[in-house]
Amino acid sequence: MTSIKEQAAISRLLSFLQEWDNAGKVARSHILDKFIETNRGKTAPELEQEFSQGASLFLVRLTTSLRITYVTDSRLEKLLRSIGIFLSAVSSNRYLIEFLEVGGVLTLLEILGLEKIKEEAKKESVKLLQVIANSGRTYKELICESYGVRSIAEFLAKSKSEETQEEVQVLLDSLVHGNPKYQNQVYKGLIALLPCESPKAQQLSLQTIRTAQSIIGTTHPSIVDCVLKVLGTMHLEVQYEAIELIKDLVGYDVRQALLKGLVALLIPSVKETSKLQAKILSGRDLLRWGCLGQGRGVSCLTAAPSSDPSVLQLAPSLPMFLQQAAAAKAIGVLARNDMSIAEELLYLHVVHGLMAAMGNMDHSNSQRLASLTLECFVQMFPLVAEHVRKGMGEELYQLFLSNAEDLYMKLDSIQADILAANKVNVTKALRLHGGSYSMNILYGSHDSAQMAYLTHFEKEDVESKE
């Protein structure tokens, strides 16, 4: 026999459920508002007490409404928030299972791909997916098995809200952790995002790749090309994350390919630059003006005043010059952080490439960053200083030593041509002096492993000349 108090509670529950069943769109919206306001943050036992041990009866109505009306329902955001109260409640595993059994994950993922649904509703969908993923490995696998990685990654690339994109990053980060069966799938999905048009998505993907990389421990073959292409961005925050990832990647098996790629970017191909020559010539004065007053580390194209549309129109046409500048910067960062990388770069003709970039009168940021990085190599290696002096000539070399950062503003066309057409070959000199000449002078002998690695570069260079 139930007590009078229990009967009253059951009566209230049935009355509430009947009210929901009979309510129209406006009335249901008010019911959801009240539910969210009074039950946010409650535990599962508290929700059961609130609904007289029948909370699941309301949850099933919410999930049914979601599945039937999510394409056209203007209350979708409130509906998702209400479901979130159940799923995120402490000790809510029962509610979670009930939601998943009716295809909740597939519905949430489909919401992300529908253009007509508002961004706020999609963000709530992402938050529910976060709750599900954080519930354990089994649930992360369920999301991935439902083609979730592709849906989530595509939404990150298309979303127009940075706040929503950051929520997506949290979700992807969760799917990387504690998900050994599908962590590689998430990693590949993140790499596939790098060419997308959204700078925020690129930035967040690069950050999450760094996390995934440390967990997985191996690299994907496409990561080098993808990261190097990202260096052509006009957005410094994206470039920063790309360089941070490059710093991590030199510790993996792609180190040699990455260093080669960076050095190659210092000298854009003649084919590509010739296509843009007419545009560059017509905008050269504006580009130079837009760079002269900018501070350290600022791209001349992105730093141009917004009131000057002619400069901004040129920017998308010059990704190879943006890559050139970013590559010079990245090489400088790597060389300063690790002396062994600096010497490896010498075997890849980095000095020749940096001097050529310094002669690029069409992009002053390339000149400035290449000059700063070359200064680093000159200070680290006496042999480099000797060859740079010969390649520049005494007058230009002294000008370089006096202020490497501002050298580009003092160059005349003849000096720029000397730099661009330089024939400096430090690699040849290193080979003639026994491979590790510069390091022996500065720091003594290498260990056997390091010597073997450097010998590989030396041998490769000889073969390339034959």
N, C-alpha and C positions, 0 to 999 in steps of 0.2 A: 504494500500500500504506500502510495506517495503522500507526503505531507501536504498540508494546505499551502505552505510556502513554496514547495517544489512545483505544485500545480500552477501556482500563480506565475512562477518563472517560465514554465513551459508555455503558458497562455500568452505571456508577453513575447516570447520567441516566435510563436506561430503567428501572432498578430503582426510582428515586424516583417516576417517573411511574406505574409500575405500583402502587406503594404508595398513591399518591393515588387512582388509579382504583378500587382495591379497598377503600379505607377507608370506614368509616361516618362518621356525623356527629361523634362524639367524637374519633376518630382524625384526621379532617381538621382539626378545631379545633386539635389539638396540632401538626399539620404547619404550619398557618398561624402559630401562635404562634412556632414556631422560625424560620420564614421571615422574619417581621417582625423578630424579635430580631437575626438574623444579617445581614440585608441592608438594613436601614434606612440611607439616605444613600448607597448605592452608585451609581456611574455605570453607564450602559448597557454599556460594555466589561467592567466588573467583574462585572455580572450574567451576561453571556455566558460569561465565564470560569468563574463559579460553576456554570453549567449546561452547560458543555462546548459552547458555541455553540448551545445549544438552549433558551434562555430563553423564546422565543416559544411553545414547546410547553407550558410551564407556564402562561404568560399566557392562552393560548387555553382551557385548562381552567378557569382562574379566571373568565374572562368567560362561559364556557358555564354554569358553576355559578351565576353571578350572574343571568343571564337566566332560568334555569329555576326557581331557588329563592328569589329575593329577596322574594317576598311572605310566605313562611313561615319562611325560614331564620333561626335564632337566631344564626348565625355571620356575619350580614350585615356587621356593623361590621368584623370581622377581614378578611373577604373584600374589602371596599372599601379597607381600609388596605393590603392586599397588592397590589391593583391599583395603588394610589397609588404604591407603591415603583417600579413599572415606569414609570408615566406621568411621575413627577416626576424620574426619573433624568436626569443630564446626557447629552445626545446620544440622547434617547429617542424621537425623532420616529417611528421605525419602530414602536415599541410603541403610540404614540398613534394612528397610522393604523390599526393592527390592531384597536384597541379601538373606534374610530369605525366601522369597516367592518361590525362586527357589531351596530350600533345602540346603542352605549354611551351616547351622549348622551340618547337617548329613555328608556333604562332609568333613568339617574340622575334625570332630571326626573320620571319616574313615581314613583320612590321618595319624592320630596318630597311628593307628594299623597296618599299612603296613610296612613290614620290608625293602622293597627295596627303600623306600623314605629316602632321606638324613636327617640327624638330624637338619640341619639348616632350611629346609623347614618345618619340624615338629614344630620347635620353632616359626616360623612365624604363623603357624596354631594356636598355643597356644595363641599368642599375639592377634590374631583376636578374639578368644574365650573370651579373657579378655575384649576386647572392647565391645563385645556383652553383656557379663555378667554385665559390669559396666553401661550399658544403662538402667537398671532397673529390678525390680522384675519379670516382665513378661518374660523378656529375660533369666533370670537365670532359671526360671521354664522350659522354652523351652529347654534349654541345658540339664537339669536333666531329663525331659520327653523323651529325645532322647537317654537315657541310657548313658548320658555324664559322670556321676560320675565314672562309671565302666571303660569307655574308658580312661578317664583322669588319674585315679588312676593306671591302668595297664601300661600306658605310663610312669608315674613317676617311677614305679618300674623297668622298662626295659631300660630307657634312660641311655646312657653312658656319657652324658654331664651334668656336675653340673650346668652350666649356664642355660641350658634348664630346668633342674629340679627345679631350683629356680623360673623360670617363671611359671612352673606348680603350684608351691606352691602359688604364687600370685593369680592364677586363682581359686584354691580351696578355698583360704581365701575369695575371693570375693563371691563364691557360698555359703559360710557359712553365710555371713552377708546379712541381708535384704531378706532372703529366707526362711521364716518360714515353708512353705509347704514341703520343701525338705532338710532342714538343718540337720535333723536326718540321712537322706540318705548319706549326705556328711560325717557326723561324723562316721557312720559305715564303710564307704569306707576307711576313714583314719585309723581306727583301723585294718581293714583287711590288710592294707599295712605293719603293723609292723613286721610280720614274713618274709618279703621279703629279698632278698640277697643284696640289694643295701644299703650300710651304709648311703649314702646321702639321699636316699628316706626315710629311717627310721628317720633320724635326722629331716628332713623337716616335715614329718608326725607328729612326736611328738610335734613339735612346733605348728603346725596348730591345733592339737587336743586340746592343752591348750586353744587356742582361741575359738574353737568350744564348749569346755566344759563350759566355762564361759557364752556363749550365750545360750546354751541349758539348763543348770542348773541341768540336771540329768545324770546319768552314764549308760553305757551299761554293762550288766553282764560280757561280755568277756574281758573287758578292763584290769582287774587285772591280769589275766593270761598272756595276751599279753604283758603288760608292764614288768612284772617280767621276762618273757623270753628274752626280749630285754636286760636285764641286763647281759646276757651272751655274749654280744658283745665284740669284741676285740678293738673296736673304742671308744676312750674316749669321742669324741664329741657326739656320740650317747648316751653313758652312762650318760653324763651330762644332756642331754635333758630328758632322762628317769627319772632321779632323780628330775629334775625340775617339771615334770608332777606328779610324786609321791607326791611332796610337795603340789601340788594343790589338788590331789585326796583325801588326808586325810581330806579335808573339806567336803567331800560328803559321801553318804551312804555306800561306799565301804571301809571306813576307817578300820573297824575291819578285813575284809578279806585281805586287803592290808598289814596291820601290821603282821597278822598271816603268810602271804606268805613270807614276808621279813625274819622273824625269822626262818621259815622252811628252807630257802635257806642257812642258816648258817651251817647246818649239811647235806651235800649231802647224799642221800640214799646209803646204803651199796651195793645194787644191781648195781647201776650205777658206783660207784667208783671201785668195784671189776673187772668190765669189762676192766678198763683202767690200772689196776695195773702193768701189764707187760710193757706197754708203759711208764708209769710214772717212774718205776724203772730204765729203760734203759736211760731215759733222765733227771733223777733227778739232776745230777751234773750240766748239762748244764742249766737247769731251774734256779737252785740256783745261778749260776754264772751270768746269764742274769738279775737277780733281784738286786743283791747286790749293784751295783753302781747306781741304778736309783733313781730319785728324788721323792718327795712327790706326791702321787696320780697317779703314773705310773704303769700300769699293767706289771708284769714281762714278760708276753708272748708277748705283743705288743712292749715292749721296747727292746727286744733282738736284737742284731746287725743283720742287714740284710745280712751280710756275713756269718752268721751261719744258714744255711737252716735247720739243724736238729731241732733247737728250734722252728722255724716257723712251721715246719710240725707237731709238737705236739699241737700247739695252737688250731686248730679246734676240737681236740679231748677232750678238757677240758672246755666245756661251763659251767659245774656245778661249777668249781673252780672260773671261772670268775664271775659267778652269786654270789658265796659266798663272794668274795671280794667286789663286787658292793653292795650287800645287807648290808654288814658291814658298808660300807661308807654311804649308804642311811639312815640306822638306826641312825648313828652318826649325820647326818645333821638334821634329824627329831627331835631327842632328844634335840639337842642344840637349835633348834628353838622354841620348845614348851615343857614346863615342863610336861603338862598333858599327852602328847604323850609318854614322857620318862617313866612315871609311868605306863601307859597302857602296854608298852613293858615289864616292869618287870613282869607283870602278865602272859605274854606269854613266859616266860622262856628265855628271851633274854640274860641274863648273862651266863647261861649255854651254849647257842649257841655261844656266842662270845668267851668264853674260849675254846670251842671245835675247833672253827675256828683258834684260835691262835696256836693250836697244829698240824695244817695241814702242815707238813714239805714239802709237795709236791707243795705248792704254797705260796711263801713268801709274795706276795701282800695281800693275805687273812690274813696271820698272822699279818702283819703290820697294816692294816686297822681295823681289829678286835681289836687289842691291843689299838689303838687310841680311838676307840669308847668305849671300856670297861673303859678306863681311864676317859672318860666323865661321865659314870655312877658312877664310884667310887667317883669322885669329887662331884657329885650332891647328892648322897645318902649315908649317913654313914652306913646304914644297908648293902648296897651292898659291901662297902669297907670291912666290917667285914667278910662277907661270902667269898669274893674273897681271903682275907688273909688266911682264913682257908683252902680254896680249893687249893690254890697254895703252901702253906707252906711259912714260914717266909723268907727264902733266896730268893726264886723266886719272892715273893711279893715285896721285897725291890728292886730287880733288875727291876721289872716292874715299880715301882714308880720312879726310877731314870731316866729311859728313855724308855717310852712305845713304841715310834716309832721304836727304834732300837733293841727292845728286841728280835725279831726273829733271829737276827744275833748271839745272845749270848746263845740261847737255845741249850741244848744237847738233845739227843734222849729220855732220861728218863724224863726230864722236859716236853718235847713235849707230851709224852705219858700221863703224869699227867694231862695236859691241855685237851688233846683230850678225855680222859676218865673221866673227872670231873663229880661229882654228885651234884654240887651246885644247890640249889633250893631256890632261894630268894622268890619265890611266896608262898611257904609253910610258910616261916618266916613272910611274910606280913600278911598272913591269921591268923597266931597265935597271931600277935600283933594288930589285929583289922583292917586290910585292908589298912588303910592309914597312917601307922606308920611313914614312912620316910618323907612324906610331912608334917605331923603335926609337926615333929621335926624342919624341915627347914623353913616352911612357914606358919604354923598355919593350921586351919581347912579349908576344902573344902566347897564350896557351895553345896546345896542339889543335884543339877543336876549332878555335877561332882562326888559326892559320889555315886549316883545311877549308874552312868556309870561304875565306878570302881568296884562296888559290882557285876555287871554283869560278869566281868572278874573273880572275886573271885569265884562266884558261878559256873561258867563254869569250872574252874580249879578243883574244888571239884568233880564235876560230872565226869570229865575225869579220876580221880583217882579211882573212884568206879567201 
